Amino acid sequence: MNTNKKETRFERLTKKLLILTFALFIIGVVGLNSYESSLNIDSQNIEKEISTLESDIDGLNMRKQELESFSRVSSIAEKKGYTYRQNTVTAAVIGVQAE
């Protein structure tokens, strides 16, 4: 008996197609993993930039609060020759009787 059987054209084509499919699958998986890694690196860099900007904004807000504090405005006004006189403010509460 002869066990050497010739492959048909269809069998050869399907083997080539299977090998090509596996190769494309492997290339696709590797490509997607590298793309995901690069996206993760980019997002980490952007998060670092955001945290740096947020800390800068917080520092600027603190500096703004220092600059606009009443004591600083008052000292600058006194240096320029202005004086501040505090007015007495009275409040009347309606509907409450004094005892």
CORTANOR-V169799 format. One record per residue. N is the residue number from 1. SS is DSSP state (a for helix, b for strand, c for the rest). D_LAST is the distance of its C-alpha to the last C-alpha in Angstrom with 1 decimal. Layout:
[[N/SS/D_LAST] [N/SS/D_LAST]]
//
This chain:
[[1/c/124.6] [2/c/123.0] [3/c/119.3] [4/c/118.9] [5/c/117.1] [6/c/116.4] [7/c/112.8] [8/c/112.4] [9/a/110.9] [10/a/107.7] [11/a/107.2] [12/a/107.6] [13/a/105.1] [14/a/102.6] [15/a/102.9] [16/a/102.4] [17/a/99.4] [18/a/97.9] [19/a/98.3] [20/a/96.9] [21/a/93.9] [22/a/93.2] [23/a/93.6] [24/a/91.1] [25/a/88.7] [26/a/88.8] [27/a/88.5] [28/a/85.6] [29/a/83.7] [30/a/84.3] [31/a/83.4] [32/a/80.1] [33/a/79.2] [34/a/79.8] [35/a/77.8] [36/a/74.9] [37/a/75.1] [38/a/75.0] [39/a/72.0] [40/a/70.2] [41/a/71.0] [42/a/69.8] [43/a/66.5] [44/a/65.9] [45/a/66.6] [46/a/64.2] [47/a/61.5] [48/a/62.1] [49/a/61.8] [50/a/58.6] [51/a/57.0] [52/a/58.2] [53/a/56.7] [54/a/53.4] [55/a/53.2] [56/a/54.1] [57/a/51.4] [58/a/48.8] [59/a/50.1] [60/a/49.9] [61/a/46.3] [62/a/45.3] [63/a/47.2] [64/a/45.5] [65/a/42.0] [66/a/43.2] [67/a/44.5] [68/c/41.5] [69/c/38.9] [70/a/36.7] [71/a/38.2] [72/a/41.7] [73/a/41.0] [74/a/39.3] [75/a/42.4] [76/a/44.8] [77/a/43.0] [78/a/43.1] [79/a/46.8] [80/c/47.4] [81/c/45.7] [82/c/42.3] [83/c/39.0] [84/c/35.6] [85/c/32.6] [86/c/29.2] [87/c/26.9] [88/c/23.3] [89/c/21.6] [90/c/18.1] [91/c/16.8] [92/c/14.7] [93/c/13.5] [94/c/14.1] [95/c/12.7] [96/c/9.4] [97/c/6.3] [98/c/3.8] [99/c/0.0]]
//
